[in-house]
Amino acid sequence: MTSITRCAALSRPSSEDLNSLIRSFASINVSSGAGSDADTKAISKRIWRFDPASTVPTGDDSPSFNDASTYLVAVFNGHENNDFGPPGGLSTTNPPDERAYSQQAEFGNNKFQFMTGGIHGCTTITLVSNRAVWMAHFWETYSMRIREDKKDCTKENSDEPVDHPVVVERILEFIRGNAVPNPAPNFLKPYLTPEGPFIQVDLFNRQDTDETKLFISTPTALGVPITRSRFQYRYPLRIKKMAEAVAERIGLTPEVDLIPYQALDYSDPQQFSQAGTNARGHHLFQFDPDSDGNGQRAWRLFAEHRYRVKNVP
């Protein structure tokens, strides 16, 4: 989940509204999930398909925005906990803060899911092989837009310098698996030690069999119109550095899939009111060792309504 704090002062919504929202997104519902709406709406949890009335798996089809919205909001509210288990979150919860956060798991005999909500400017990385997944969340205002001079923070699409200590220490070094014992001082937002594991190299580095893929979900530029065929990333140079850091860490260059999203503007009351009500801001990874009822292992990734799926040997 990205930080609510923006460089420009917000007149609306109120700080109480923003703080309430950030707390809600930092704590994923881990209730039992009994009486799940997900059983009858949009996407079936037991069969890797989207049409609950069908018995034919169609997991390689992309969901509509409404399908994804129904499902992701339900999952966030605990409706898949009975089946996949409570989702592993991607931000600290006690109390919530902006440090980098990661989860990692091997593909075995048990289903699992990782999830975060409230993304509206952050970048998430999902590294997947045929054996495991590593997923991480990097807050925008803490790791992308911090400057010692507050005036620079109004440069919403600033990508320079790409080697700013904030970017290196709070994103790239974590991806590379390096501790930061002496972080550069920053009076706006001091360095916070990341939470979660480094990438376990030997789960992703088999060139011939792992089919390792790197998915980077990252925001499009503010104030730049988006069409189906044209858009602009907010931080293109830093995205490239992140992909290079992953390759450096695992010793091979994975296939890279950039997934753009248009971030909600929480300073706009109309957009703020959408938070948590639809697919926007939700990211979900699920693994199922019996995705089709016949023993086919598979994973799927939702970056808002954008969807990726793959069978696992």
C-alpha positions in Angstrom: 0.0 0.0 0.0 1.4 3.4 -0.9 1.7 6.2 1.5 -1.3 8.6 1.9 1.0 11.6 2.4 1.4 13.7 -0.7 3.9 16.5 -1.3 1.2 19.0 -2.1 -1.2 19.7 0.8 -4.5 18.0 0.6 -7.7 19.9 1.2 -10.0 16.9 0.9 -10.5 14.1 2.0 -9.8 14.8 5.7 -6.8 13.5 7.4 -9.1 11.3 9.5 -10.5 9.7 6.4 -7.0 9.1 5.0 -5.7 7.7 8.2 -8.7 5.4 8.5 -8.1 4.1 5.0 -4.4 3.5 5.4 -5.2 1.4 8.6 -7.8 -0.6 6.8 -5.4 -1.5 3.9 -2.6 -2.4 6.2 -4.6 -5.1 7.9 -6.0 -7.8 5.6 -9.1 -9.5 6.9 -8.1 -12.9 8.2 -11.6 -14.1 9.3 -12.8 -17.6 8.4 -14.4 -16.5 5.2 -17.6 -18.5 5.9 -20.4 -17.8 3.5 -18.1 -16.6 0.7 -19.5 -14.5 -2.0 -16.6 -15.7 -4.2 -18.4 -19.1 -4.4 -21.1 -17.6 -6.6 -19.6 -14.4 -8.1 -17.1 -13.7 -10.9 -14.3 -16.2 -10.2 -14.5 -19.7 -8.8 -11.9 -20.6 -6.2 -12.0 -24.3 -6.7 -11.9 -24.5 -10.5 -9.4 -22.2 -12.3 -12.1 -20.4 -14.3 -14.2 -17.3 -14.3 -17.6 -18.6 -15.1 -19.1 -20.3 -12.0 -21.7 -22.0 -14.1 -19.1 -23.7 -16.3 -17.3 -27.0 -15.5 -14.6 -26.3 -18.1 -11.5 -24.6 -16.7 -10.8 -21.3 -18.6 -8.1 -19.9 -16.4 -6.1 -18.5 -19.3 -8.9 -16.0 -20.1 -8.6 -12.5 -18.7 -11.4 -11.3 -16.4 -13.3 -8.2 -17.0 -12.8 -5.2 -14.7 -16.1 -6.0 -13.0 -15.1 -9.7 -12.6 -11.8 -8.8 -11.1 -13.4 -6.2 -8.9 -15.9 -8.6 -7.4 -13.3 -11.2 -6.7 -10.4 -9.0 -5.4 -12.6 -7.1 -3.0 -14.1 -10.4 -1.7 -10.6 -12.0 -1.3 -9.3 -8.9 0.6 -12.3 -9.2 2.9 -11.4 -12.8 3.8 -13.6 -14.8 1.4 -10.9 -17.1 0.2 -9.3 -17.8 3.6 -11.0 -21.2 4.0 -9.6 -22.3 0.7 -6.2 -20.6 0.2 -5.6 -19.6 3.8 -5.3 -16.0 4.9 -3.4 -13.9 2.4 0.1 -13.0 3.3 0.3 -9.2 3.4 2.8 -7.0 1.8 3.1 -4.2 4.3 3.8 -3.8 8.0 0.7 -3.7 10.2 1.8 -3.0 13.8 1.9 -0.1 13.2 1.8 0.4 9.4 4.8 2.2 8.0 6.4 2.6 4.6 9.4 0.2 4.7 9.9 -2.3 1.9 8.2 -5.6 2.5 8.5 -9.0 0.9 7.0 -12.5 1.0 8.4 -15.7 -0.5 7.1 -19.3 -0.8 7.9 -22.5 -2.6 5.3 -24.3 -4.7 4.4 -27.5 -2.8 1.2 -29.3 -2.0 -0.6 -26.5 -0.3 -2.4 -23.5 -1.7 -1.5 -20.0 -0.6 -2.0 -16.4 -1.6 -0.2 -13.0 -1.1 -2.1 -9.8 -1.3 -2.0 -6.0 -0.8 -4.6 -3.3 -1.3 -4.6 0.5 -1.5 -1.8 0.7 -4.0 -1.9 4.2 -5.6 1.6 5.0 -6.7 3.7 2.2 -5.3 5.5 -0.5 -7.3 5.1 -4.2 -6.7 7.5 -6.9 -7.9 6.6 -10.5 -8.4 9.4 -12.9 -9.3 8.1 -16.3 -10.3 9.9 -19.5 -11.3 8.5 -23.1 -11.7 9.5 -23.6 -8.1 8.7 -20.5 -6.1 7.5 -16.9 -5.9 9.0 -13.8 -4.3 6.8 -10.7 -4.1 7.7 -7.3 -2.8 6.1 -3.9 -2.3 7.9 -0.5 -2.5 6.1 2.6 -1.2 6.2 5.5 -3.6 6.6 8.5 -1.3 9.2 6.7 0.9 11.4 5.1 -1.8 10.7 7.0 -5.1 9.9 10.6 -4.4 11.9 11.6 -1.3 14.2 14.6 -1.7 16.0 16.6 0.9 14.5 19.7 -0.7 10.7 19.5 -0.2 10.2 21.6 -3.3 11.6 18.8 -5.5 8.8 16.6 -4.3 6.3 18.4 -6.5 8.0 16.9 -9.5 5.5 14.1 -9.6 7.1 12.2 -12.5 10.7 12.8 -11.5 12.9 9.9 -12.4 16.2 11.6 -11.7 18.7 11.0 -10.4 18.2 7.3 -10.8 21.0 6.6 -8.4 19.7 8.8 -5.6 20.6 7.2 -2.2 16.9 6.8 -1.3 16.3 4.6 -4.4 19.5 2.7 -4.0 19.1 1.9 -0.3 15.4 1.4 0.0 14.8 -0.5 -3.3 17.9 -1.7 -5.1 19.9 -2.9 -2.2 17.0 -4.9 -0.8 16.5 -6.6 -4.2 20.2 -7.4 -4.4 20.1 -9.0 -1.0 22.3 -6.4 0.7 21.9 -4.9 4.2 22.3 -1.1 4.5 24.2 -0.6 7.8 24.8 3.1 7.3 21.9 4.6 5.4 22.2 8.2 4.1 20.5 10.7 6.4 17.1 12.0 5.3 15.2 14.4 7.5 11.9 13.9 5.7 11.6 10.1 6.1 14.4 8.2 7.8 15.5 4.8 6.5 13.5 1.8 7.8 15.0 -1.7 7.6 13.0 -3.8 5.1 10.8 -6.6 6.4 10.7 -10.0 4.8 13.2 -12.3 3.1 15.7 -11.5 0.4 15.3 -13.4 -2.8 16.5 -17.0 -2.3 18.7 -17.3 -5.3 18.6 -21.1 -5.6 14.8 -21.1 -6.2 15.0 -18.9 -9.3 18.4 -19.5 -11.0 18.0 -22.7 -13.1 18.3 -21.4 -16.6 17.1 -24.5 -18.3 14.0 -25.4 -16.2 12.9 -22.5 -14.0 11.3 -20.3 -16.7 11.8 -17.4 -14.3 9.6 -14.4 -15.0 9.7 -10.9 -13.4 6.4 -8.9 -13.2 6.7 -5.3 -12.3 3.4 -3.5 -11.6 4.1 0.3 -11.6 2.2 3.5 -12.1 1.7 5.5 -15.2 2.8 9.1 -15.3 0.5 11.7 -13.6 -1.1 14.2 -16.0 -0.4 12.1 -19.1 -3.4 10.8 -21.0 -3.7 7.0 -21.3 -5.1 5.2 -24.2 -5.2 1.5 -25.0 -2.0 1.7 -27.1 -0.2 4.7 -25.5 0.9 5.6 -22.0 4.0 6.7 -20.1 5.5 5.1 -17.0 6.1 7.4 -14.0 9.6 6.0 -13.2 10.9 4.3 -16.4 14.6 4.6 -15.5 14.1 3.2 -12.0 12.0 0.3 -13.2 14.9 -0.6 -15.5 17.3 -0.5 -12.5 15.0 -2.7 -10.5 14.9 -5.3 -13.2 18.7 -5.1 -13.5 19.0 -5.6 -9.7 16.9 -8.8 -9.9 19.1 -10.1 -12.7 22.2 -9.3 -10.6 20.8 -11.1 -7.6 19.7 -14.4 -9.3 22.6 -14.5 -11.8 20.4 -14.6 -14.9 18.1 -12.3 -16.9 14.5 -13.2 -16.4 11.7 -12.5 -18.8 10.3 -9.1 -17.8 6.6 -8.2 -18.0 5.8 -4.6 -17.1 2.2 -4.1 -16.0 1.2 -0.5 -15.9 -1.7 0.9 -13.8 -3.3 4.3 -13.4 -3.1 5.2 -9.8 -6.0 6.6 -8.0 -5.5 10.2 -6.9 -6.5 10.3 -3.2 -6.6 14.1 -3.3 -9.7 13.8 -5.6 -12.7 13.0 -3.5 -14.4 11.1 -6.4 -11.3 8.9 -6.9 -10.7 8.5 -3.1 -14.2 7.1 -2.8 -13.3 4.2 -5.1 -10.6 2.9 -2.8 -11.3 -0.6 -1.6 -14.5 -0.8 -3.7 -13.2 -2.3 -6.9 -10.1 -3.8 -8.5 -8.1 -0.6 -8.4 -5.2 -0.8 -5.9 -5.4 -4.5 -5.3 -2.6 -7.0 -6.2 -3.0 -10.7 -5.6 -0.9 -13.8 -6.2 -2.4 -17.3 -5.7 -0.9 -20.8 -6.1 -3.1 -23.9 -6.3 -1.5 -27.4 -6.6 -4.9 -28.7 -7.9 -6.1 -25.8 -10.1 -8.2 -27.9 -12.4 -9.4 -30.7 -10.1 -7.0 -33.1 -11.9 -3.7 -32.3 -10.1 -2.5 -29.5 -12.4 -0.4 -27.0 -10.4 -0.8 -23.4 -11.4 -0.4 -19.8 -10.2 -2.2 -16.6 -11.1 -1.4 -13.0 -10.6 -3.9 -10.1 -10.5 -2.4 -6.6 -10.8 -5.7 -4.8 -10.5 -7.8 -6.3 -13.3 -4.7 -7.2 -15.3 -4.1 -10.9 -15.1 -1.4 -13.5 -15.7 -1.6 -17.3 -15.2 0.8 -20.2 -15.8 0.7 -23.9 -15.2 3.6 -25.3 -13.1 5.3 -28.6 -14.1 
